[in-house]
């Protein structure tokens, strides 16, 4: 197994510095093995069991993150290494609101400074823990990479929610970019 060398990471950093994320969806280098890197559910990145404390380095790594099936990789044009992800690879830590009601637009920001506007290209999904019923909301950020929406942001979203009829059922959900995103059937709310 090899790990990315300094030249490869420098090239990735240069690509990350360009406007927008590097085109990792176009990169299909050979697999070089797994490295001991993990992204925890709270968005903390670990290397060899130790948290990576340098935010610019985490931002760099997140810019070269790629998902294939259920597996996650850091990729450069010449090599690909596997990493572990506990839940979602990104964490949405805040959002901005423009407008109100059906005309509102919600734009999320992740811990690694990615942004995505909730809408057709960046949908919302909510999974519920089968044992506790606890909701976990996610927004698609880019190229099959989802961000878990942190708890404080989710509570703010709930305050913006409303009830809408969909497919013969009433749903509690959110409007953004002219689209309604169902969160939970209204009948399941206390």
C-alpha positions in Angstrom: 0.0 0.0 0.0 1.2 3.5 -0.8 0.0 6.8 0.5 -0.2 10.0 -1.6 3.1 11.6 -2.0 3.9 15.3 -1.5 3.8 16.1 -5.3 0.4 14.4 -5.7 -1.1 16.3 -2.8 0.5 19.6 -4.1 -1.2 19.0 -7.4 -4.5 18.3 -5.7 -4.1 21.4 -3.6 -3.5 23.5 -6.7 -6.6 22.0 -8.3 -8.6 22.7 -5.1 -7.5 26.3 -5.2 -9.2 26.8 -8.6 -12.8 28.0 -8.7 -15.0 25.1 -7.7 -13.9 21.7 -6.5 -11.4 19.6 -8.6 -13.0 17.4 -11.2 -12.7 14.2 -9.1 -15.6 12.6 -11.0 -13.3 12.5 -14.1 -10.4 10.9 -12.2 -10.2 7.1 -12.3 -6.6 6.3 -11.1 -5.5 2.9 -9.8 -6.5 1.9 -6.3 -3.5 2.1 -4.0 -5.1 0.6 -0.8 -6.7 1.9 2.3 -5.2 4.5 4.7 -6.1 4.9 8.3 -8.3 8.0 7.8 -11.8 8.3 9.1 -14.5 10.9 9.1 -16.6 10.8 12.2 -20.4 11.6 12.3 -19.7 15.0 13.7 -17.5 15.9 10.7 -14.1 15.4 12.5 -11.4 13.9 10.3 -9.0 11.5 11.9 -5.6 10.2 10.7 -4.1 7.3 12.5 -6.7 7.8 15.3 -5.8 11.4 15.9 -8.1 14.3 14.9 -6.8 16.5 12.1 -6.8 19.9 13.7 -5.7 22.0 10.6 -8.9 23.2 8.9 -7.2 24.0 5.6 -5.9 20.4 5.4 -9.3 19.0 6.1 -10.8 21.3 3.5 -8.1 20.1 1.0 -8.9 16.4 1.7 -12.7 17.1 1.4 -12.1 18.6 -2.0 -10.6 15.4 -3.4 -13.2 13.1 -1.8 -15.1 10.7 -4.1 -17.8 8.2 -3.4 -18.1 5.0 -5.4 -21.0 2.8 -4.4 -20.8 2.7 -0.6 -17.1 3.3 -0.4 -15.2 6.6 -0.1 -11.8 7.5 -1.5 -9.4 10.4 -1.7 -8.4 10.7 -5.3 -5.8 12.6 -7.3 -5.2 12.2 -11.1 -2.7 9.4 -10.4 -3.8 7.6 -7.2 -6.8 6.6 -5.1 -6.9 5.6 -1.4 -9.8 4.3 0.6 -11.0 6.0 3.8 -13.7 5.2 6.3 -16.8 7.4 6.8 -19.0 6.8 9.9 -22.2 8.4 8.4 -22.0 11.2 5.9 -18.7 12.6 4.6 -19.7 16.2 5.1 -21.5 18.2 7.9 -23.8 21.1 7.2 -23.3 23.5 10.0 -25.4 26.5 9.0 -27.8 27.8 6.3 -29.0 31.2 5.0 -32.6 32.0 4.2 -33.7 34.3 1.4 -37.4 35.0 1.0 -40.2 33.3 2.9 -42.8 30.5 2.6 -43.1 29.0 -0.8 -40.6 31.6 -2.2 -37.8 30.9 0.3 -34.4 29.7 -0.8 -32.2 27.8 1.7 -28.5 27.7 1.1 -26.4 25.4 3.3 -22.7 25.7 4.3 -20.6 22.8 5.4 -17.9 22.6 8.0 -15.4 22.5 5.0 -17.0 25.6 3.4 -18.9 23.9 0.6 -22.3 25.5 -0.2 -25.4 24.1 -1.7 -28.9 25.6 -2.3 -31.7 23.2 -1.4 -33.5 22.5 -4.6 -33.8 19.9 -7.4 -30.0 19.5 -7.8 -29.4 19.5 -4.0 -32.3 17.6 -2.4 -33.0 16.9 1.2 -33.5 13.5 2.6 -34.4 12.5 6.2 -33.7 9.1 7.7 -35.2 7.9 10.9 -33.4 5.7 13.4 -35.5 2.4 13.4 -35.1 2.0 17.2 -35.6 5.6 18.4 -37.4 7.3 15.5 -34.8 10.1 15.8 -34.5 12.0 12.5 -31.2 12.5 10.6 -31.5 15.1 7.8 -29.1 15.3 4.9 -28.5 17.5 1.9 -26.7 16.4 -1.3 -23.7 18.7 -1.7 -21.9 17.3 -4.8 -21.3 14.2 -6.8 -23.1 11.7 -4.5 -21.6 13.3 -1.4 -24.2 14.1 1.3 -23.9 16.3 4.3 -25.5 15.5 7.6 -27.3 18.7 8.8 -26.2 19.5 12.3 -28.8 19.5 15.2 -28.9 23.3 15.7 -29.6 23.8 11.9 -32.2 21.1 11.9 -34.1 22.8 14.8 -34.0 26.1 12.8 -35.4 24.2 9.8 -38.2 22.8 11.8 -39.2 26.4 12.7 -39.5 27.1 8.9 -41.5 24.0 8.2 -45.2 23.8 7.1 -47.8 21.2 6.3 -48.6 20.4 2.6 -50.7 17.8 0.9 -48.7 15.3 -1.2 -50.0 12.1 -2.9 -53.2 12.1 -0.8 -51.3 12.6 2.5 -50.4 15.6 4.6 -46.6 16.1 5.1 -44.6 18.4 7.3 -41.7 19.8 5.3 -39.8 22.7 3.8 -40.0 24.9 0.8 -36.8 25.9 -1.1 -36.2 26.9 -4.7 -39.8 26.4 -5.6 -39.9 22.8 -4.4 -41.4 21.2 -1.3 -39.3 18.7 0.6 -41.3 16.4 2.8 -39.7 15.6 6.2 -42.3 13.6 8.1 -45.9 12.6 7.7 -48.0 15.2 9.6 -49.9 12.3 11.3 -46.6 11.2 13.0 -46.1 14.6 14.7 -47.1 14.9 18.3 
